């Protein structure tokens, strides 16, 4: 492994980064820095996962190459969010600690534009910017990009995912043709390749690991459960990892807030981060999380972009994302800077194909685990507590004055009794909570009956207050039955979907379970009502489904006694 000096960096820069705690370059830095320091400047595409040291890889060379005798913008760095934009500017300022004549400005939305204009006009050599605010300053003729010799696209895939392609093209077109372009990304999508082909000339490609794959030091774990057990599974995962410090990703703002509210209600140190929060609220939450005043951050993908936090132990996918690149970004937030990390997925049987796609394209296999039982969680928590006690540092000088009274108070306890009581102080809540809870079982995939090939069943007929206006379909109803009951092999007979309500048949052996399972359940904001139907149902030798129109439940009942529904 080379040293920073051997890469060709100046003594003043090496001194600054060593004071920051960096002794040796990371892989991406070792490969990129020499290329950027060459006399012959090249366009560069560098593919590396988030958290692998990309900022220093391009930041250290451009600080060294800035011509401080010229008071105009020479380097432009574009990033997707204000958080990342600020972080880049802060990092570069740290790297340039002993090159105080290097001027750096951060340009981003949601903050005073007047102050940013002042910084740019004072002769900023390096500008770290978000695309939207930069275009605003270009239109005001505040920023002049005509003399920029290098433009850096950081987190390029994220910028394209967030819809900045038109902005990027507008900015790139406003620069000179003889500039250099450096593109840093975690993934290489077709859109990024298109940008590279259009605006870069014979770029040097540097890939750390394989394209579009997750980092090697991240473990991928999958828990497959019924939809109704998703939140309970999340709680068990968090309890099973007592020292968890992680991000829980949800699909929507509403779900993010709901999960955060439930966790807070259940006593967890958690907060939500989503687009409905004001900028001030978002910054407060993110600062608390960075300082570890929050243990669990529940976030949408958009809100978490640009949030750069070291030391995350876990990333939990409360729902799988729709795109592979998003999963790669989520999981890449843990296991950074050479540390190990864990990416957890809570999924259901319907998402098996999506899991396989992720495995095939990332070349990673999920470890399929059973949801931890109450006993396993209690044991884990107990030994975690014992480890903390064993390793705690005792400062005699601070507790000595209290010891006589404490000894007197506990004099009646023998050693074994004292240990039991001490452990129980923190441990009783887990014992109490999990003592009578059922285990969360992994659902068994539904048995598929071929038409006319199943045994005869005695079916019971049910009414449900959902129909065509609720976009109810046979598959939707079958999924409800499977998820709510937790049983995936109930024989289902005829399903009739009408305009405002429907009827369905199930094996009469499960009638009571159906009524209990649908109790207090909702479809969106609408409470579901399921009752045993008055109509008679004959034995059937196969499953079949039929959708038909209808106006009212009363009309349907009258007709149901006048015609047979057998095929």
C-alpha positions in Angstrom: 0.0 0.0 0.0 1.4 3.4 -1.0 1.5 6.5 1.3 -0.1 9.8 0.5 3.4 11.2 -0.1 4.1 8.5 -2.7 1.0 9.5 -4.6 2.6 12.9 -5.2 0.7 15.1 -2.8 2.3 18.2 -1.2 3.6 18.2 2.3 1.1 20.8 3.5 -1.9 18.7 2.2 -0.5 15.4 3.7 0.0 17.1 7.0 -3.7 18.3 7.0 -5.1 14.9 6.1 -3.0 13.1 8.7 -4.3 15.5 11.3 -7.8 14.4 10.3 -6.7 10.8 11.1 -6.0 9.5 7.6 -2.7 7.5 7.6 -2.9 5.6 4.3 -5.0 6.2 1.1 -8.1 4.1 0.4 -8.2 2.1 -2.8 -10.1 4.7 -4.9 -7.7 7.4 -3.7 -4.7 5.4 -4.6 -6.0 4.8 -8.1 -7.5 8.2 -8.9 -5.1 10.8 -7.3 -2.0 9.9 -9.5 -4.2 10.2 -12.6 -5.4 13.6 -11.6 -2.0 14.9 -10.7 -0.5 14.0 -14.1 0.6 16.9 -16.4 -1.6 15.5 -19.1 -5.1 16.0 -17.8 -7.7 13.4 -18.6 -11.4 12.9 -18.3 -12.1 10.3 -15.7 -15.0 8.0 -14.8 -14.6 6.5 -11.3 -17.0 3.9 -10.2 -16.9 3.2 -6.5 -19.5 2.6 -3.7 -20.6 5.4 -1.4 -18.3 5.8 1.5 -15.1 4.7 -0.2 -13.3 8.0 0.0 -14.3 9.6 -3.4 -14.3 13.2 -2.1 -10.6 13.0 -1.1 -9.8 11.2 -4.4 -10.7 14.3 -6.4 -10.5 16.9 -3.7 -6.9 16.5 -2.7 -5.5 16.9 -6.3 -7.7 19.9 -7.2 -6.6 21.7 -4.0 -3.0 21.1 -4.9 -3.5 22.3 -8.5 -5.5 25.5 -7.8 -3.7 28.6 -9.1 -4.3 31.0 -6.2 -2.7 33.9 -8.1 -5.9 33.9 -10.3 -9.1 35.0 -8.7 -11.7 33.2 -10.7 -13.5 29.8 -10.5 -11.2 27.0 -11.8 -13.0 23.9 -10.4 -16.7 23.2 -10.2 -18.2 20.3 -8.2 -21.8 19.3 -8.7 -23.7 17.1 -6.2 -27.4 16.1 -5.8 -28.3 17.6 -2.4 -27.5 20.6 -0.2 -26.2 18.2 2.6 -23.7 16.6 0.3 -22.8 20.0 -1.3 -22.0 21.4 2.2 -20.1 18.3 3.3 -17.9 18.4 0.2 -17.1 22.1 0.8 -16.3 21.4 4.5 -14.1 18.4 3.6 -12.1 20.5 1.0 -11.7 23.3 3.6 -10.2 20.7 6.0 -7.9 19.3 3.3 -6.8 22.9 2.5 -6.0 23.8 6.2 -2.4 24.8 5.4 -3.3 26.4 2.0 -5.4 29.3 3.4 -5.2 31.2 0.1 -7.5 28.5 -1.5 -11.0 30.0 -1.6 -14.0 27.5 -1.5 -17.7 28.4 -1.8 -20.8 26.2 -1.3 -23.7 27.1 -3.5 -27.1 25.4 -2.7 -30.8 26.1 -2.4 -32.7 26.7 0.8 -30.2 29.3 2.1 -29.4 33.0 1.6 -28.5 33.5 -2.0 -27.0 37.0 -1.2 -24.3 35.4 1.0 -23.5 32.8 -1.6 -23.2 35.6 -4.3 -20.8 37.4 -2.0 -18.6 34.3 -1.6 -18.5 33.6 -5.4 -17.7 37.2 -6.3 -14.9 37.3 -3.7 -12.9 35.0 -6.1 -13.9 31.4 -5.2 -11.4 29.1 -6.8 -13.6 26.0 -6.1 -17.4 26.0 -6.1 -19.3 23.1 -4.6 -22.9 23.4 -5.9 -26.3 21.8 -6.4 -27.5 22.0 -10.0 -30.6 24.1 -9.3 -29.0 26.9 -7.4 -26.0 27.0 -9.8 -28.3 27.6 -12.7 -30.0 30.4 -10.8 -26.6 32.1 -10.3 -25.8 31.5 -14.0 -29.0 33.3 -15.0 -28.1 36.2 -12.7 -24.6 36.2 -14.4 -23.0 35.8 -10.9 -21.1 32.7 -11.8 -18.7 32.6 -14.8 -17.9 29.1 -16.0 -15.9 30.1 -19.1 -12.6 29.6 -17.3 -13.4 26.5 -15.4 -10.8 23.9 -16.3 -12.4 20.9 -14.5 -16.0 20.0 -13.6 -16.7 17.1 -11.2 -20.0 15.3 -11.1 -20.2 13.6 -7.7 -22.9 11.0 -7.0 -23.8 11.3 -10.7 -26.3 8.5 -10.6 -28.2 10.2 -7.8 -28.4 13.4 -9.7 -29.9 11.6 -12.7 -32.3 9.7 -10.4 -33.5 13.0 -9.0 -34.3 14.4 -12.4 -31.3 16.7 -12.9 -30.3 15.6 -16.3 -31.6 18.7 -18.1 -29.8 20.9 -15.5 -26.6 19.0 -15.9 -26.6 19.3 -19.7 -27.3 23.0 -19.4 -24.4 23.5 -17.0 -22.0 21.4 -19.1 -22.9 23.3 -22.2 -22.0 26.6 -20.5 -18.4 25.4 -19.9 -15.6 25.4 -22.5 -14.9 22.4 -24.7 -11.3 22.1 -23.5 -12.3 21.5 -19.8 -11.8 18.2 -18.1 -14.8 16.3 -16.7 -14.5 13.9 -13.8 -17.5 11.6 -13.2 -17.9 9.8 -9.8 -20.7 7.3 -9.3 -21.7 4.2 -7.4 -23.4 2.6 -10.5 -23.0 2.9 -14.2 -26.5 3.2 -15.7 -27.3 3.7 -19.4 -28.1 7.4 -18.6 -24.7 8.0 -17.1 -23.1 6.3 -20.1 -25.1 8.6 -22.3 -23.8 11.7 -20.4 -20.2 10.4 -20.6 -20.5 9.8 -24.4 -21.9 13.2 -25.0 -19.6 15.4 -22.8 -16.4 13.4 -22.2 -13.4 12.6 -24.4 -11.7 9.3 -24.1 -12.2 9.1 -20.4 -10.0 6.9 -18.2 -12.2 4.4 -16.4 -11.4 3.4 -12.9 -13.6 0.8 -11.2 -13.3 -0.2 -7.6 -14.8 -3.7 -7.3 -17.3 -4.7 -10.0 -19.8 -2.4 -11.7 -23.2 -2.1 -10.0 -22.4 -4.4 -7.2 -22.5 -4.0 -3.4 -19.5 -3.6 -1.3 -17.7 -6.8 -0.3 -17.9 -6.1 3.5 -21.7 -5.9 3.7 -23.8 -8.9 4.8 -27.2 -9.1 3.1 -30.0 -10.7 5.3 -33.6 -11.3 4.3 -36.6 -12.0 6.6 -39.7 -13.2 4.7 -42.9 -12.6 6.6 -46.6 -12.0 6.1 -47.5 -8.3 5.4 -49.3 -8.0 8.7 -46.1 -8.9 10.6 -43.9 -6.4 8.9 -43.7 -3.9 11.8 -43.5 -6.6 14.5 -40.6 -8.1 12.5 -38.9 -4.7 12.5 -39.2 -4.4 16.3 -37.7 -7.9 16.7 -34.8 -7.1 14.4 -34.0 -3.9 16.3 -34.2 -5.7 19.7 -32.0 -8.5 18.4 -29.2 -6.0 17.6 -28.8 -4.0 20.8 -26.1 -1.7 19.5 -27.8 -1.0 16.2 -27.2 2.5 14.7 -29.0 2.5 11.4 -31.4 3.8 8.8 -34.8 2.2 8.1 -35.9 3.0 4.5 -39.6 3.2 3.6 -41.3 3.9 0.3 -43.5 6.8 1.1 -43.5 9.9 3.4 -46.7 8.6 5.1 -45.3 5.2 5.8 -42.0 6.8 7.1 -43.9 8.9 9.6 -46.2 6.1 10.7 -43.3 3.7 11.3 -41.4 6.5 13.3 -44.4 7.2 15.4 -44.9 3.6 16.2 -41.3 3.1 17.2 -41.4 6.2 19.4 -44.6 5.0 21.0 -42.9 1.7 21.7 -40.0 3.4 23.4 -37.3 3.4 20.7 -34.9 6.2 20.0 -36.1 7.0 16.5 -37.1 10.0 14.3 -38.5 10.4 10.8 -36.8 12.2 7.8 -39.0 12.9 4.8 -40.0 15.6 2.4 -42.9 17.0 4.5 -40.4 18.3 7.1 -39.1 21.9 6.7 -35.5 22.4 5.9 -34.8 23.5 9.5 -36.5 20.3 10.8 -34.5 18.1 8.4 -31.2 19.7 9.5 -32.1 19.2 13.1 -32.9 15.6 12.6 -29.8 14.9 10.6 -27.5 16.6 13.0 -29.0 14.7 15.9 -28.5 11.5 13.9 -24.9 12.3 13.0 -24.2 13.0 16.7 -25.8 9.7 17.6 -28.5 11.3 19.7 -30.9 9.3 17.5 -30.3 5.5 17.2 -32.8 4.8 14.3 -33.5 7.2 11.4 -36.6 6.3 9.4 -36.3 7.9 6.0 -37.4 8.0 2.4 -34.8 7.6 -0.3 -35.1 11.2 -1.5 -34.8 12.7 2.0 -31.7 10.6 2.9 -29.8 11.5 -0.3 -26.7 13.4 0.7 -26.8 12.3 4.3 -23.3 11.0 4.8 -22.8 9.2 8.1 -20.0 7.1 9.2 -20.3 4.1 11.5 -23.8 2.9 10.4 -24.1 -0.7 11.6 -27.3 -1.6 9.7 -29.5 -0.5 6.9 -33.1 -1.9 7.0 -35.3 -2.1 3.9 -38.8 -1.9 5.4 -39.9 -2.2 1.8 -37.8 -3.3 -1.2 -37.2 -0.4 -3.6 -38.4 -0.7 -7.2 -35.0 -0.1 -8.7 -31.7 -2.1 -8.3 -29.6 1.1 -8.1 -31.6 2.3 -5.1 -31.0 -0.9 -3.2 -27.3 -0.6 -4.0 -27.2 3.0 -2.6 -29.2 2.0 0.5 -26.9 -0.9 1.4 -23.8 1.1 0.6 -24.5 3.5 3.5 -23.2 0.8 5.9 -19.9 -1.0 5.8 -18.0 2.1 4.9 -14.3 3.0 5.3 -13.3 -0.6 5.6 -15.8 -1.5 8.3 -18.4 -4.3 8.1 -22.1 -3.6 7.8 -25.4 -5.4 7.5 -28.2 -4.7 5.0 -31.5 -6.2 6.0 -34.6 -6.7 3.9 -38.1 -7.4 5.2 -40.0 -8.9 2.4 -42.9 -11.2 1.5 -43.4 -14.1 -0.9 -44.7 -11.9 -3.7 -41.2 -10.2 -3.9 -39.2 -13.4 -4.6 -38.5 -12.4 -8.2 -37.3 -9.0 -7.1 -34.9 -10.5 -4.6 -33.5 -12.8 -7.3 -33.0 -9.8 -9.6 -31.0 -8.0 -6.9 -28.9 -11.1 -6.2 -28.1 -11.7 -9.9 -27.2 -8.1 -10.7 -25.2 -7.4 -7.5 -23.6 -10.8 -7.4 -24.6 -11.1 -3.8 -26.7 -13.8 -2.1 -29.2 -13.0 0.7 -28.9 -15.0 3.9 -32.5 -16.1 4.6 -33.1 -16.0 8.4 -36.1 -16.8 10.6 -37.4 -13.9 12.6 -35.7 -14.0 16.0 -37.8 -15.6 18.7 -38.6 -14.0 22.0 -36.1 -16.3 23.8 -33.3 -15.5 21.3 -33.9 -11.8 21.7 -33.9 -11.9 25.5 -30.7 -14.0 25.5 -29.1 -11.5 23.2 -30.2 -8.5 25.3 -29.1 -10.2 28.5 -25.5 -11.0 27.3 -25.2 -7.5 25.8 -26.0 -6.0 29.2 -23.5 -8.4 30.9 -20.8 -7.4 28.4 -21.5 -3.7 29.1 -21.1 -4.3 32.8 -17.9 -6.3 32.3 -16.2 -3.7 30.2 -17.4 -0.5 31.9 -14.6 1.7 33.3 -14.9 2.5 37.0 -13.7 5.9 38.2 -13.3 5.4 41.9 -12.7 9.1 42.6 -16.2 10.0 41.4 -18.2 7.3 43.1 -16.2 6.8 46.3 -18.2 9.2 48.4 -21.4 7.4 47.5 -20.2 3.8 48.1 -20.7 3.7 51.9 -24.4 4.5 51.6 -24.8 2.1 48.7 -23.1 -0.7 50.5 -25.3 -0.1 53.6 -28.4 -0.1 51.4 -27.5 -3.4 49.7 -25.9 -5.1 52.6 -28.7 -7.6 53.0 -28.2 -9.0 49.4 -25.7 -11.8 48.8 -23.7 -11.8 45.6 -26.1 -14.0 43.5 -29.2 -12.0 44.6 -27.4 -8.7 43.8 -26.5 -9.9 40.3 -30.1 -11.0 39.7 -31.6 -7.7 40.8 -29.1 -5.6 38.9 -29.7 -7.5 35.6 -33.4 -7.4 36.1 -33.5 -3.6 36.3 -32.9 -3.2 32.5 -33.9 -6.7 31.4 -37.4 -7.1 32.9 -39.1 -5.2 30.1 -37.9 -7.6 27.4 -38.9 -10.6 29.5 -42.3 -9.1 30.1 -42.9 -8.1 26.5 -41.8 -11.4 24.9 -43.1 -13.8 27.5 -46.4 -14.6 25.9 -45.8 -13.5 22.3 -46.1 -15.9 19.4 -43.1 -16.5 17.2 -43.3 -14.9 13.7 -43.3 -17.7 11.2 -41.8 -17.6 7.7 -44.9 -18.1 5.4 -45.0 -21.2 3.3 -45.5 -20.5 -0.4 -49.1 -21.1 -1.6 -49.9 -24.5 -3.1 -51.1 -24.0 -6.7 -54.1 -26.3 -7.5 -54.6 -27.2 -11.2 -58.1 -26.8 -12.4 -60.2 -29.9 -11.7 -57.3 -31.6 -9.8 -58.2 -30.8 -6.2 -60.3 -32.8 -3.7 -63.9 -31.8 -3.0 -64.2 -29.1 -0.3 -67.2 -27.9 1.7 -67.0 -24.1 1.1 -68.4 -21.3 3.3 -69.5 -18.2 1.5 -68.6 -14.7 2.8 -69.6 -11.1 2.1 -67.0 -8.4 2.0 -67.7 -4.6 1.6 -65.2 -4.1 -1.1 -65.8 -4.2 -4.9 -65.0 -2.8 -8.3 -65.0 0.8 -7.1 -62.3 -0.2 -4.6 -60.3 -1.8 -7.4 -60.7 -5.2 -5.8 -59.5 -8.1 -7.9 -59.4 -11.8 -7.2 -55.6 -11.8 -6.7 -55.9 -8.8 -4.2 -58.5 -10.7 -2.2 -56.5 -13.9 -2.2 -53.5 -11.9 -1.0 -55.6 -10.4 1.8 -56.7 -13.8 2.9 -53.2 -15.2 2.9 -51.6 -12.2 4.7 -54.4 -11.6 7.3 -54.7 -15.2 8.3 -51.0 -16.1 8.0 -52.1 -19.3 6.2 -51.2 -19.8 2.6 -52.9 -23.1 1.7 -56.6 -22.3 2.3 -58.7 -23.7 -0.5 -60.6 -20.8 -2.2 -63.6 -21.3 -4.3 -65.7 -18.8 -6.3 -65.0 -15.1 -6.1 -67.7 -12.7 -7.3 -66.7 -9.1 -7.5 -69.6 -6.6 -7.8 -69.6 -2.8 -8.0 -69.5 -1.9 -4.3 -69.1 -5.3 -2.6 -68.1 -8.9 -3.3 -68.6 -12.5 -2.3 -65.9 -15.2 -1.8 -65.8 -18.9 -0.8 -63.2 -20.6 1.4 -63.0 -24.0 2.9 -65.5 -24.0 5.8 -62.9 -25.4 8.1 -61.3 -21.9 8.2 -64.5 -19.9 8.5 -63.8 -18.7 12.1 -60.2 -17.8 11.2 -61.5 -15.7 8.3 -63.9 -13.8 10.5 -61.2 -13.2 13.1 -58.4 -12.3 10.6 -60.5 -9.6 8.9 -61.6 -8.0 12.2 -60.4 -4.4 12.5 -58.5 -4.5 9.2 -58.5 -1.6 6.7 -58.2 -1.1 3.0 -56.6 2.3 2.7 -58.7 4.4 5.1 -61.8 2.2 4.7 -62.5 -0.4 7.4 -63.2 -3.8 6.0 -66.3 -5.7 7.0 -66.6 -9.5 6.4 -69.7 -11.5 7.2 -70.9 -15.0 6.5 -73.2 -14.8 3.5 -76.9 -16.0 3.5 -76.5 -17.7 0.2 -75.9 -21.5 0.1 -72.7 -22.9 -1.5 -72.3 -26.3 -3.1 -69.2 -28.4 -2.8 -66.7 -27.6 -5.5 -64.0 -29.6 -7.1 -61.9 -26.7 -8.4 -61.2 -23.0 -7.8 -62.7 -20.5 -10.2 -63.2 -16.7 -10.2 -65.9 -14.6 -11.8 -66.3 -10.8 -11.8 -69.7 -9.3 -12.5 -71.5 -5.9 -12.2 -74.1 -5.2 -9.5 -75.9 -2.3 -7.9 -76.8 -3.2 -4.3 -76.4 -6.0 -1.9 -80.1 -6.4 -1.6 -80.6 -6.8 -5.4 -77.8 -9.3 -5.4 -79.2 -11.4 -2.6 -82.6 -11.5 -4.3 -81.1 -12.8 -7.5 -78.8 -15.2 -5.8 -81.8 -17.4 -4.8 -83.1 -17.4 -8.4 -80.1 -18.7 -10.2 -77.3 -21.2 -9.8 -73.7 -19.9 -9.8 -72.2 -23.3 -10.6 -70.4 -23.6 -13.9 
